[in-house]
Amino acid sequence: MKPREGLRDARTVVVKVGTRILTHGTGKLNFRMMEKVVRELADLKNQGKNVIFVSSGAVGAGMGRLGLEKRPGSTPEKQAVAAVGQGLLIQMYEKLFGEYGLVVAQVLLTRDDFNDRKRYLNSRNALQTLMDFGVVPVVNENDTVSVEGIEFGDNDTLSALVASLMDAGLLVILSDIDGLYSGNPKEAGSCLVGMVEQITPEVRQWAGAAKDTLGTGGMVTKILAADIAMNSGVPMVIASGREKDILQRVLDGEEVGTLFCAREDCLDGRKRWIAYAQSAQGRIVVDAGARKALLKDGKSLLPSGIVEVSGEFEQGDMVAIFDRDGAEFARGLVNYSAPELKMIRGMRTEKAAEKLQRPCSEAIHRNNMVVSS
């Protein structure tokens, strides 16, 4: 079976629509495009699909209502503009989905909802219950309470985390570009990449850097989202939201946009939470021997292999693991606080136990760690 042929069997579909699709260049809402997207989502619901709608546009809508020409730069300004825009968005979605007999629910999430395991699972249960009631969840980042350091930064990442959280059968990101190109789409010689089976350095290079006065994401953030989705066992498609019946065409297996194939050996639910849902609270640098033990031998991280500890973290927090060259290659839940780990770094277990005057175990157990593939 061809990779795209299985998309029609997706039971739960997460659809993210970008700011450039939902708003005009002025920042005001594009009602024609909103109606188009809602009609296509309603049609998926009529086919028996569970639909989760991750909608950008809150800041853009707020800009239009407040008469702003430039996206706000500071966090307080962004929060204020988003607070105005979120109300406008959900008001419109209630009206548009209501015309098709559907009920919507606004779901606002922050990084903290994913960082905490209990809140993470509660979010999953809440979304599932809404879908059981036949409701269409309209998800957005809660910009009004998010602050720097605990925000997603863009709805591409949020949509991938939601797709992973819900074990979705498909994630579709609708943008103003029709997929990933092998270079700058505006330059000659660049062509649309139909399928990506693995996120390689070449793929990341293709993504390049993109800036937008209204949106926060670009192709780089979409590649990051694809990495989360693929490793969570969720296929993802980037396609143009301006094309007619684009969602149905994706589900029908038509060769539109770029398909990012799900990995068969994907991470289980808990490992996904460790790898993607949390923000790293600290940084650990290990020597070459420890790196080999983690990557090649499947071992736990012992204090003896640690050469540097930075950040402020407590026992049970998630930390990122780097090699001496500064490359991150693993993440895990640490068994010691930062001050304790600084005291025992480089020590064998017996010496570490003497230093802390209590029995010592691994710095990070293998079961609580995710290494790069």
TIBA-764513 format. One record per residue (C-alpha): residue number from 1; residue in one letter; z, x, y. Coordinates in steps of 0.05 Angstrom, whole numbers, plus 32768, in hexadecimal, padded with zeros to 4 digits. Last residue first. Layout:
ATOM; pos; code; w; u; v
ATOM; NUM; A; Z; X; Y
...
//
This chain:
ATOM; pos; code; w; u; v
ATOM; 373; S; 814A; 8160; 80A2
ATOM; 372; S; 8181; 8168; 80D4
ATOM; 371; V; 81C8; 8165; 80B9
ATOM; 370; V; 81F6; 8129; 80B9
ATOM; 369; M; 8240; 8132; 80AE
ATOM; 368; N; 827C; 8108; 809A
ATOM; 367; N; 826F; 810D; 804F
ATOM; 366; R; 8267; 8159; 8056
ATOM; 365; H; 82AD; 815F; 8073
ATOM; 364; I; 82B5; 817C; 80B8
ATOM; 363; A; 82E9; 81B1; 80C8
ATOM; 362; E; 82F9; 81B3; 807E
ATOM; 361; S; 8341; 81B0; 8069
ATOM; 360; C; 8382; 81CD; 8083
ATOM; 359; P; 83C9; 81C4; 8069
ATOM; 358; R; 83FD; 81CA; 80A1
ATOM; 357; Q; 841B; 8202; 80CB
ATOM; 356; L; 83DE; 8202; 80FA
ATOM; 355; K; 83D7; 824E; 80F7
ATOM; 354; E; 83EE; 8252; 80AE
ATOM; 353; A; 83BC; 821C; 809A
ATOM; 352; A; 8385; 8240; 80BF
ATOM; 351; K; 8396; 8280; 8099
ATOM; 350; E; 838F; 825C; 8056
ATOM; 349; T; 834E; 8239; 806B
ATOM; 348; R; 832C; 8279; 8081
ATOM; 347; M; 832B; 8285; 80CB
ATOM; 346; G; 82EE; 8289; 80F9
ATOM; 345; R; 8305; 824F; 8124
ATOM; 344; I; 834F; 8240; 8119
ATOM; 343; M; 836A; 823C; 8160
ATOM; 342; K; 832B; 821F; 817E
ATOM; 341; L; 832B; 81E9; 8149
ATOM; 340; E; 8372; 81D5; 815B
ATOM; 339; P; 8362; 81D1; 81A6
ATOM; 338; A; 8323; 81A8; 8197
ATOM; 337; S; 8346; 8176; 816A
ATOM; 336; Y; 833D; 817C; 811F
ATOM; 335; N; 831A; 8158; 80E6
ATOM; 334; V; 82D7; 8152; 810A
ATOM; 333; L; 82A6; 8119; 80FE
ATOM; 332; G; 8260; 8136; 80F8
ATOM; 331; R; 821F; 814C; 8116
ATOM; 330; A; 81EB; 817E; 80FF
ATOM; 329; F; 81B2; 81AC; 8113
ATOM; 328; E; 81BA; 81B9; 815D
ATOM; 327; A; 8196; 81F8; 8172
ATOM; 326; G; 81BB; 8228; 81A1
ATOM; 325; D; 81A4; 8268; 817F
ATOM; 324; R; 81E9; 8273; 8162
ATOM; 323; D; 81E3; 8232; 813A
ATOM; 322; F; 81FA; 81EF; 8155
ATOM; 321; I; 8226; 81B6; 813B
ATOM; 320; A; 8230; 8177; 8164
ATOM; 319; V; 8273; 8155; 8164
ATOM; 318; M; 828A; 810E; 8152
ATOM; 317; D; 82D3; 80FD; 815B
ATOM; 316; G; 8301; 80F4; 8120
ATOM; 315; Q; 8336; 8125; 8138
ATOM; 314; E; 8333; 812B; 8183
ATOM; 313; F; 82FF; 8146; 81B2
ATOM; 312; E; 82F9; 816C; 81F3
ATOM; 311; G; 82BD; 819A; 81F6
ATOM; 310; S; 82AF; 81DF; 81DB
ATOM; 309; V; 82BA; 8205; 819A
ATOM; 308; E; 829A; 8248; 8187
ATOM; 307; V; 8295; 8274; 8149
ATOM; 306; I; 82A0; 8242; 8111
ATOM; 305; G; 8291; 8259; 80CA
ATOM; 304; S; 82D9; 8267; 80B7
ATOM; 303; P; 82EF; 8221; 80CD
ATOM; 302; L; 82C8; 8203; 8092
ATOM; 301; L; 828C; 81D5; 8098
ATOM; 300; S; 827E; 81AE; 8059
ATOM; 299; K; 8247; 81C5; 8029
ATOM; 298; G; 8201; 81AA; 801A
ATOM; 297; D; 81E7; 81EE; 8004
ATOM; 296; K; 81AA; 81F5; 8030
ATOM; 295; L; 81BB; 81D6; 8073
ATOM; 294; L; 8207; 81D9; 8074
ATOM; 293; A; 8212; 821A; 804E
ATOM; 292; K; 81D8; 823A; 8072
ATOM; 291; R; 81F5; 8229; 80B6
ATOM; 290; A; 8239; 8242; 809F
ATOM; 289; G; 821C; 8285; 808C
ATOM; 288; A; 81F5; 828B; 80CC
ATOM; 287; D; 8231; 8280; 80F9
ATOM; 286; V; 8248; 823E; 8117
ATOM; 285; V; 824A; 8221; 815D
ATOM; 284; I; 8271; 81E1; 8167
ATOM; 283; R; 8266; 81B1; 81A1
ATOM; 282; G; 828F; 8176; 81B9
ATOM; 281; Q; 8293; 812B; 81C4
ATOM; 280; A; 824E; 811C; 81A9
ATOM; 279; S; 8239; 80D5; 81BA
ATOM; 278; Q; 8238; 80A5; 8180
ATOM; 277; A; 8203; 8077; 8164
ATOM; 276; Y; 81D2; 80AB; 814D
ATOM; 275; A; 81EA; 80DB; 8117
ATOM; 274; I; 822F; 80C0; 8106
ATOM; 273; W; 8219; 8077; 8108
ATOM; 272; R; 81DB; 8087; 80DF
ATOM; 271; K; 8207; 80AB; 80AC
ATOM; 270; R; 8231; 806B; 80A5
ATOM; 269; G; 81F4; 803F; 809A
ATOM; 268; D; 81D1; 806B; 8068
ATOM; 267; L; 819F; 809F; 807F
ATOM; 266; C; 8156; 8098; 806B
ATOM; 265; D; 8136; 80B7; 802E
ATOM; 264; E; 80FA; 8088; 8032
ATOM; 263; R; 80EE; 809C; 807A
ATOM; 262; A; 80D0; 8066; 80A5
ATOM; 261; C; 808A; 8071; 80C0
ATOM; 260; F; 807D; 8076; 810B
ATOM; 259; L; 8041; 804A; 8119
ATOM; 258; T; 801A; 8056; 8159
ATOM; 257; G; 7FF5; 801E; 817D
ATOM; 256; V; 7FC6; 7FEF; 815A
ATOM; 255; E; 7FA8; 7FF6; 8114
ATOM; 254; E; 7FB4; 7FAE; 80FF
ATOM; 253; G; 7FEB; 7FA6; 80CB
ATOM; 252; D; 7FF4; 7F5B; 80D6
ATOM; 251; L; 8039; 7F6A; 80F3
ATOM; 250; V; 801A; 7F95; 812A
ATOM; 249; R; 7FE5; 7F61; 8138
ATOM; 248; Q; 801A; 7F2B; 813D
ATOM; 247; L; 8041; 7F54; 8170
ATOM; 246; I; 8003; 7F65; 8199
ATOM; 245; D; 7FEB; 7F1E; 81A2
ATOM; 244; K; 7FC1; 7F34; 81DE
ATOM; 243; E; 7FCB; 7F7A; 81F8
ATOM; 242; R; 7FF8; 7F86; 8234
ATOM; 241; G; 8035; 7F9B; 820B
ATOM; 240; S; 8010; 7FD9; 81F5
ATOM; 239; A; 8029; 7FF6; 81B4
ATOM; 238; I; 805F; 8024; 8197
ATOM; 237; V; 806E; 8012; 814F
ATOM; 236; M; 80AD; 8022; 8129
ATOM; 235; P; 80BD; 8022; 80DE
ATOM; 234; V; 8108; 801C; 80D0
ATOM; 233; G; 8128; 8047; 8099
ATOM; 232; S; 815F; 8061; 80C6
ATOM; 231; N; 8140; 80A6; 80CA
ATOM; 230; M; 8100; 8085; 80E3
ATOM; 229; A; 8124; 805B; 8116
ATOM; 228; I; 814E; 8093; 8134
ATOM; 227; D; 8112; 80C3; 8138
ATOM; 226; A; 80E7; 808B; 8155
ATOM; 225; A; 811A; 8080; 818C
ATOM; 224; L; 8117; 80CA; 819E
ATOM; 223; I; 80CB; 80C4; 819E
ATOM; 222; K; 80D1; 8088; 81CC
ATOM; 221; T; 80FE; 80B0; 81FB
ATOM; 220; V; 80C8; 80E6; 8201
ATOM; 219; M; 8092; 80B2; 820C
ATOM; 218; G; 80B4; 809B; 824B
ATOM; 217; G; 80F5; 8078; 825C
ATOM; 216; T; 811B; 8066; 829A
ATOM; 215; G; 80EA; 8031; 82B4
ATOM; 214; L; 80DD; 801F; 82FD
ATOM; 213; T; 80C9; 8060; 8320
ATOM; 212; D; 80AF; 807E; 82E0
ATOM; 211; K; 80AD; 80C5; 82C7
ATOM; 210; A; 808E; 80DF; 8287
ATOM; 209; A; 8099; 8120; 8263
ATOM; 208; G; 8070; 8138; 8228
ATOM; 207; A; 806A; 810A; 81EB
ATOM; 206; W; 8034; 8137; 81CE
ATOM; 205; Q; 8066; 8171; 81CC
ATOM; 204; R; 8097; 8146; 81A5
ATOM; 203; V; 8060; 8137; 8172
ATOM; 202; E; 8050; 8182; 816D
ATOM; 201; P; 8099; 8193; 8162
ATOM; 200; T; 8098; 8162; 8127
ATOM; 199; I; 80B1; 811B; 8121
ATOM; 198; Q; 8097; 8107; 80DD
ATOM; 197; E; 8067; 80D2; 80C2
ATOM; 196; V; 8044; 80C3; 8103
ATOM; 195; M; 800A; 8091; 8102
ATOM; 194; G; 7FD1; 807C; 812F
ATOM; 193; V; 7FD3; 80B5; 8161
ATOM; 192; L; 7FA9; 80A0; 819D
ATOM; 191; C; 7F7A; 80D6; 81B6
ATOM; 190; S; 7F7E; 810B; 81EC
ATOM; 189; G; 7F3D; 8131; 81F8
ATOM; 188; A; 7F35; 811C; 8240
ATOM; 187; E; 7F74; 8114; 8268
ATOM; 186; K; 7F95; 80D3; 827D
ATOM; 185; P; 7FB7; 80CA; 8239
ATOM; 184; N; 7FDA; 810E; 8242
ATOM; 183; G; 7FDD; 812D; 81FE
ATOM; 182; S; 7FD5; 8118; 81B5
ATOM; 181; Y; 7FE3; 80D1; 81CA
ATOM; 180; L; 801C; 80A4; 81B4
ATOM; 179; G; 8012; 805A; 81BC
ATOM; 178; D; 7FEF; 8024; 81E5
ATOM; 177; I; 800F; 8035; 8228
ATOM; 176; D; 8030; 8000; 8254
ATOM; 175; S; 8066; 7FF9; 8220
ATOM; 174; L; 8079; 7FCC; 81E6
ATOM; 173; I; 80A9; 7FED; 81B6
ATOM; 172; V; 80A8; 7FCC; 8171
ATOM; 171; L; 80DF; 7FD8; 813F
ATOM; 170; L; 80D5; 7FBE; 80F8
ATOM; 169; G; 80FC; 7FAA; 80BA
ATOM; 168; A; 813E; 7FAC; 80DE
ATOM; 167; D; 817C; 7FCA; 80BD
ATOM; 166; M; 81A5; 7FA8; 80F4
ATOM; 165; L; 81C7; 7FE7; 810F
ATOM; 164; S; 8188; 8011; 8108
ATOM; 163; A; 815E; 7FDE; 812F
ATOM; 162; V; 8196; 7FDA; 8163
ATOM; 161; L; 8198; 8026; 8168
ATOM; 160; A; 814C; 8029; 8170
ATOM; 159; S; 814D; 7FF3; 81A6
ATOM; 158; L; 8184; 8017; 81CC
ATOM; 157; T; 815E; 8059; 81CB
ATOM; 156; D; 8120; 8038; 81E7
ATOM; 155; N; 814C; 8011; 8217
ATOM; 154; D; 815A; 804E; 8241
ATOM; 153; G; 8195; 8078; 8257
ATOM; 152; F; 81C1; 8063; 821D
ATOM; 151; E; 81FF; 8066; 824A
ATOM; 150; I; 8242; 8087; 823B
ATOM; 149; G; 823A; 80C9; 825F
ATOM; 148; E; 8229; 80AB; 82A3
ATOM; 147; V; 8248; 8067; 82AB
ATOM; 146; S; 823A; 8025; 8289
ATOM; 145; V; 825E; 7FE9; 82A6
ATOM; 144; T; 8227; 7FC5; 82CD
ATOM; 143; D; 81F0; 7FE5; 82A3
ATOM; 142; N; 8203; 7FBC; 8265
ATOM; 141; E; 81C8; 7FD4; 823E
ATOM; 140; N; 819A; 7F9B; 822A
ATOM; 139; V; 8193; 7F6C; 81EF
ATOM; 138; V; 8175; 7F26; 81EE
ATOM; 137; P; 818D; 7F08; 81AD
ATOM; 136; V; 815F; 7ED0; 8194
ATOM; 135; V; 818A; 7E99; 8176
ATOM; 134; G; 817B; 7E79; 8132
ATOM; 133; F; 81C5; 7E72; 8122
ATOM; 132; D; 81BE; 7EA8; 80ED
ATOM; 131; M; 819F; 7ED3; 8123
ATOM; 130; L; 81DD; 7ECC; 814E
ATOM; 129; T; 8209; 7EDC; 8112
ATOM; 128; Q; 81E1; 7F1C; 8104
ATOM; 127; L; 81E8; 7F32; 814C
ATOM; 126; A; 8233; 7F27; 814B
ATOM; 125; N; 823C; 7F49; 8108
ATOM; 124; R; 8216; 7F87; 811E
ATOM; 123; S; 823D; 7F8B; 815F
ATOM; 122; N; 827E; 7F85; 8137
ATOM; 121; L; 8267; 7FBF; 810C
ATOM; 120; Y; 825D; 7FEC; 8148
ATOM; 119; R; 829D; 7FD3; 8168
ATOM; 118; K; 82C3; 7FE9; 812A
ATOM; 117; R; 829F; 802C; 8127
ATOM; 116; D; 82AB; 803D; 8170
ATOM; 115; N; 8271; 8065; 818E
ATOM; 114; F; 8240; 802B; 8189
ATOM; 113; D; 8263; 7FF8; 81B5
ATOM; 112; D; 8279; 8033; 81E1
ATOM; 111; R; 8230; 8042; 81EF
ATOM; 110; T; 822B; 7FFF; 8213
ATOM; 109; L; 820F; 7FBC; 81FE
ATOM; 108; L; 81FC; 7F7B; 8220
ATOM; 107; V; 81E7; 7F42; 81F3
ATOM; 106; Q; 81C9; 7F05; 8217
ATOM; 105; A; 81BE; 7ECB; 81E8
ATOM; 104; V; 817E; 7EA4; 81E1
ATOM; 103; V; 8170; 7E5E; 81C6
ATOM; 102; L; 812B; 7E49; 81AF
ATOM; 101; G; 8106; 7E07; 81B6
ATOM; 100; Y; 80C5; 7E27; 81CD
ATOM; 99; E; 80CF; 7E14; 8216
ATOM; 98; G; 8117; 7E2C; 820E
ATOM; 97; F; 80FD; 7E73; 8202
ATOM; 96; L; 80DF; 7E72; 8249
ATOM; 95; K; 811B; 7E52; 826D
ATOM; 94; E; 8151; 7E7A; 824A
ATOM; 93; Y; 8127; 7EB9; 8253
ATOM; 92; M; 8121; 7EAD; 829E
ATOM; 91; Q; 816C; 7EA4; 82A8
ATOM; 90; I; 8178; 7EE0; 827C
ATOM; 89; L; 814D; 7F0C; 82A8
ATOM; 88; L; 8168; 7EF4; 82EC
ATOM; 87; G; 81B0; 7EFE; 82D7
ATOM; 86; Q; 81A1; 7F44; 82BD
ATOM; 85; G; 817E; 7F55; 82FE
ATOM; 84; V; 81B9; 7F4A; 832C
ATOM; 83; A; 81E9; 7F72; 8301
ATOM; 82; A; 81B3; 7FA6; 82F8
ATOM; 81; V; 81AE; 7FB1; 8343
ATOM; 80; A; 81FA; 7FBB; 8348
ATOM; 79; Q; 81FE; 7FE9; 830D
ATOM; 78; K; 81C3; 8013; 8325
ATOM; 77; E; 81E3; 801A; 836A
ATOM; 76; P; 8226; 802E; 834B
ATOM; 75; T; 8203; 8061; 831E
ATOM; 74; S; 81DC; 8083; 8355
ATOM; 73; G; 8191; 8087; 8358
ATOM; 72; P; 8179; 8040; 8364
ATOM; 71; R; 8130; 8035; 8352
ATOM; 70; K; 8106; 8035; 8391
ATOM; 69; E; 80E7; 7FFB; 83B8
ATOM; 68; L; 8124; 7FCF; 83BD
ATOM; 67; G; 811D; 7F87; 83D4
ATOM; 66; L; 815E; 7F6E; 83B5
ATOM; 65; R; 813C; 7F3C; 8386
ATOM; 64; G; 8105; 7F6D; 8374
ATOM; 63; M; 8136; 7FA6; 8367
ATOM; 62; G; 8160; 7F78; 833C
ATOM; 61; A; 8124; 7F68; 8311
ATOM; 60; G; 8115; 7FB2; 8309
ATOM; 59; V; 815D; 7FC1; 82F7
ATOM; 58; A; 815E; 7F8A; 82C3
ATOM; 57; G; 8118; 7F98; 82AA
ATOM; 56; S; 8123; 7FAF; 8263
ATOM; 55; S; 8128; 7F7E; 822B
ATOM; 54; V; 813E; 7F8B; 81E4
ATOM; 53; F; 812A; 7F4C; 81BE
ATOM; 52; I; 8146; 7F42; 8179
ATOM; 51; V; 811B; 7F15; 814C
ATOM; 50; N; 812B; 7EFC; 8107
ATOM; 49; K; 80E9; 7EE6; 80E9
ATOM; 48; G; 80DC; 7EA1; 80CC
ATOM; 47; Q; 8094; 7E9B; 80E3
ATOM; 46; N; 80AB; 7E6E; 811C
ATOM; 45; K; 80D7; 7EA7; 8134
ATOM; 44; L; 809A; 7ED5; 8137
ATOM; 43; D; 8076; 7EA0; 8161
ATOM; 42; A; 80B2; 7E9E; 8191
ATOM; 41; L; 80AC; 7EE9; 8199
ATOM; 40; E; 8062; 7EE3; 81AB
ATOM; 39; R; 806F; 7EAB; 81DD
ATOM; 38; V; 80A9; 7ED2; 81FC
ATOM; 37; V; 807D; 7F10; 8206
ATOM; 36; K; 8045; 7EE8; 8227
ATOM; 35; E; 8075; 7EC1; 8254
ATOM; 34; M; 8095; 7F02; 826B
ATOM; 33; M; 8050; 7F1F; 8279
ATOM; 32; R; 803D; 7EE5; 82A5
ATOM; 31; F; 8081; 7EE4; 82C7
ATOM; 30; N; 807B; 7F2C; 82DE
ATOM; 29; L; 80C1; 7F35; 82FC
ATOM; 28; K; 80C5; 7F59; 833F
ATOM; 27; G; 80C9; 7FA5; 8342
ATOM; 26; T; 808E; 7FAB; 8371
ATOM; 25; G; 8066; 7FCC; 833B
ATOM; 24; H; 806B; 7F8B; 8315
ATOM; 23; T; 80A1; 7F7F; 82E1
ATOM; 22; L; 80A6; 7F6F; 8297
ATOM; 21; I; 8072; 7FA0; 827C
ATOM; 20; R; 8087; 7FDB; 82A8
ATOM; 19; T; 80D0; 7FCE; 8296
ATOM; 18; G; 80C5; 7FD7; 824C
ATOM; 17; V; 80C6; 7FA5; 8213
ATOM; 16; K; 80EF; 7FB3; 81D5
ATOM; 15; V; 80E3; 7F89; 8197
ATOM; 14; V; 8111; 7F8B; 815B
ATOM; 13; V; 80F5; 7F67; 811E
ATOM; 12; T; 8120; 7F4F; 80E4
ATOM; 11; R; 80FD; 7F36; 80A5
ATOM; 10; A; 80C6; 7F6A; 80A4
ATOM; 9; D; 8093; 7F56; 806F
ATOM; 8; R; 8058; 7F5A; 809F
ATOM; 7; L; 8068; 7FA4; 80AA
ATOM; 6; G; 8058; 7FB5; 8062
ATOM; 5; E; 800D; 7FBB; 806D
ATOM; 4; R; 8016; 7FEF; 80A3
ATOM; 3; P; 8028; 8027; 8074
ATOM; 2; K; 7FED; 801A; 8045
ATOM; 1; M; 8000; 8000; 8000
//
